[in-house]
């Protein structure tokens, strides 16, 4: 997990905690939606980091000129 992904996941957890305290449905729903978007960003960041690592390993396998 990258630092950016971890940051997004922490923000998502914070949004969910705040949503628990809200009594207004709209505010709670908006925070839960924001938390889901942050989780999606975290997943995308993890996928990007995984692809970058795969590329790095691939290039290390090639013979050096």
N, C-alpha and C positions, 0 to 999 in steps of 0.2 A: 504494500500500500504506500502510495506517495504521500508526502506532507500535504499536498493540496487536497488529495482525496480524504485524508484524515481530518483536515480542516472542514471540508464540506460535511462530512459525517457528524462532526461535533456541532456544527451549526444546525444540522437537521435535528439532532438530539435536543439542543437548546430550544428550537422552535416547538418541538413536541411537548417539552416540559411547560413552556409558556402557554401552549394551547390548553393544557389540562386546567390551568387556573382561570381561563377566560369563561365567562358565563354567556357571552353573546355567541350565538351559533355562527354568524358570519365571520367573526374574528377568529374563532377556533378553526373553522373550515379553511380560512385563508392561510393560517399558520400551518395546518396539516398539509395543505397543497404546497406551500413553500418548502416544507420538510421533504416532501416527496421529490420535488425538483432538485433539491440539494443532494439527495441520495442518488438521483440520476446523474448529476454532475460528478459525484464521487465515483460512480461506476464507470463513467466515461473516462475519467482521469486514470483510474486503475487499468482500464483497457489500453489506453495510450501508453502508459508506462510499460505494460506487458509487451506491446508491439515494439517499443523502443528497445527493450531488453533482448527480444528475439532478433532484431536487426543487428544489434551490437554483437551478439553471439555469432550470427551468420558471418559478419565481416571478419571476425576473429578467425574463422575457419579457413578463409581464403589465404592462399600462399602470398607471401609478401614479395614484392618485386625488388 
